[in-house]
Amino acid sequence: MATTADVFTGEHLVRTFGPTTAVRDVTCVVPAAARIAITGVSGSGKSTLLHLVAGIDEPTSGTARWPTIGERLRPGRIGIVLQRPALIPTLDVGENVALPLLLANRPADAARHAAAEALRRLGLAELTTRLPHELSGGQAQRVAVARAVAPGPDLIVADEPTAALDSSGAAHLVDVLLATAERIDAALVLATHDPAVADRFATRWQMVDGTVRAQPDATGPEPAC
């Protein structure tokens, strides 16, 4: 049951793409400070559900709401980390991280300060003036995390963020995501196909043919009615 502390509630969510149904009648809740991993094979619908949770896609039918966030989701209230860092190649690291704050109409000085603080907390301060092509894959993905969390979001959504990393890099990135979500008191929802990543999360939702259910050995809220 949804409460006023929930950052996301979805009721009877359906998302179709032409004749294909990617998400089928899913009802789910993301409580504040939740740590949720969405698992499933490729094509099961986990990325589509994640995009609905993030508000970067709209359901074909059903209702998506963000009770504690309000109508303005981005930039700032929801931080998004994708499979690839998607850094702007002509901007240096500091400028990439500050960009969402500038888009949210933060003053330039405040945006630069918040970006510098996010990079410092993630141990990336020395990369501030580097361009994206000068970074390793792991560094670039951590910069993408800094960009997502610099505005202090209520919800962090990560779509297969470790897919391009080796096991050591993946473990480190998950460490960074969990620690950062804890520090800024944000909910964290992550889609992954990696059992080692999923096992780090208290709650796991398994996607099967567009439907979702809680793993029987996971703790936390049931995702579906």
N, C-alpha and C positions, 0 to 999 in steps of 0.2 A: 504494500500500500504506500502511495506517495505521501510525503510529508513536506512541510514548508522548508525543511533543511535540505531537500534534494536539489542537486544541480541540474538533473535532467529526468524527465519522465516521458516515456513513449507509450501510446495506447493504440493497439491494433495497427502497428506500422506495416505497411506494404510498400515495396518499391519494385516497380517493373521497368524493364527496358525492352520495348517492343513486346514480343511474345514471351520473353524470359522474365520470370519472377525471381528476383534476387533476395528479397526479404518477404517473409510470409506471416502476416498477422502476429507480429511480435509485440508484446507488452513488457516493458522493462523500466527499471528505476536505477539511477545512479545517485547514491547518497553523497552528501558532502564528505570529503576525505576518503572516498572509496578507493580501493586498489583492485581493479578488475582487468583480467586478461581475457580477450576473446580469441578462442582457438577454432581450428577447423581446417579442412583441406582447401586447396585452391578452388575457387568457384563456389564455396559454401555460403558466401554472403557476408563474411565477417568485415571486409572493408566497406561494403555498402552500408551495413549497420553502423559502423564507426563514423562514416560520413554523415549519417542522419543524426547521430549523437552530437557531432561537432557542428551541425548546422550548415555544412557546406553542400548538402544536398537536401531536397525536400521529399517527403513521402508521397507516393502516388495516392495513397489514402491512409487514414489514421491521423493521429495528432502527436506532434512533438512539441514539448514545452521545456523551458529552462526556468524553474520557479524562483531560484535565488539570483539568477543572472539578469533576467529581464529581456527586453527586445533587442538591445544592442549587444550582439555576441562578439563581434570583432570590429576593429582590432582591439585586443586587450583582454576581454573577459574569458575567451577560450583560446588557449595556446595549442597550436597544431604542429606536430612533427611527422613528416612523411617518410616514405622509404628512402628517398634521396634528399640530400640537404636542400637543394633548390636555392642555393645562395646566388645573389645577383653578381655576376662575374666582374663588373666594373666598379663595385663597391668593396671597400675593405671590410674586414670582420666587424669592426666597431660600427661602421655605417649599416651593415646588414642587420645587426642586432638592434640598432636604434630605429630602423625603418618602421616597424609596427607602431612604435610610440609616436613617431612623427605623423603617421597616418591617423592616429587617434587624437591628433591636435595637441599633443604635449609640446610645451616650449622646447626649442632645440637644445638648450642647456640641460634641461631636465631629462630629455631623451638620451643625450650622451652620457649623463651621469648614471641613469638606470642601466644602460647598456654596459657601461664599464663595470658596474657592480655585479651584474649577472655574469659577465665574463670572469671577473675575479673569483666569484663564488664557485664557478665551475673549473677553476684552475687554468683559465685560458687568457689571462690578462696579457701575456707576452705575445699573443697572436693578434692583438687589436688592429695593428696597421698592415697586416698581411692581406693579400688578395686571395680569393678562394682557390685559385690554381696552385697556390703555394702551400696548401694544407694537405695532410693525409686524409684518407677516407674517414678514419675515426675522429680526427680533429674537426673535420667539416660537419660531421653529424652532431658532435657536441656543441658546435657553434649554432647549429639549427635548434638544439634544445635551449641554448641561451636566448636565442631570438624568440622562442615560444614563451619563455617564462619571464623575460625582462619586464613585461607590463604587469606582472603579478596576477595571472589569471585565476579564476575560480575552478577551472577544469582544464586539464591537459589531456589531449587526445593524440595518440601516437599510432601510426599505421605501419606495421612491420618495420620499425626503425632500425632493427638489427639485421635486416635481411642481407645487406651487403658487407657485413662485418664477420671476422672470424670469431671463434668461441670466446677468446679472451676479450676482444673488443666489444662483443655483444654483452658479456657480463659486466664490463666496466660501464657501458652506456646505461644498462638497466640500473646499476648502482647510482649513477648520476640522476636518472629520472626519478627513482624512488626517494633519494635524499632531497632532491629539489622540491618535489611535491610535498614532502613532509615539512620542509623549511617554510614554504610559502602557504601552507595549509590549503592545498588544492587537491581536488579529486584527480585520479589518474586512470584512464582507460586505454588499454593497449591491445592492438591486434597482433597476433603472432602465430607462426606455424611451428615454432621451436619449443618443445616441451621444457627445456632447461630454463627458458625465459618465463613461460607460463607458471612454472612451479614457484617462482618468486612472488606470486601474487596471491593474496588471501582469498580472492573470489575469482572463479573461472567460469566463463560462459562458453559452451561449445555450440558452434554453428553447424547444423546438419541440414542441407537442402533448404536454406533460407529460414529455418526455425532455430530457436535458441533454447538451451536448457542449462541449468547449473550442473557442474560436475559433482558427482555424489561425494567426493572426498574434499570438496572445497567448502570454505566457510563463507558467511556473508549473505546478502539478500538474494532471494530467488529472482531471476530475471524475468520470468514469464508467467502469465496466468494460464 
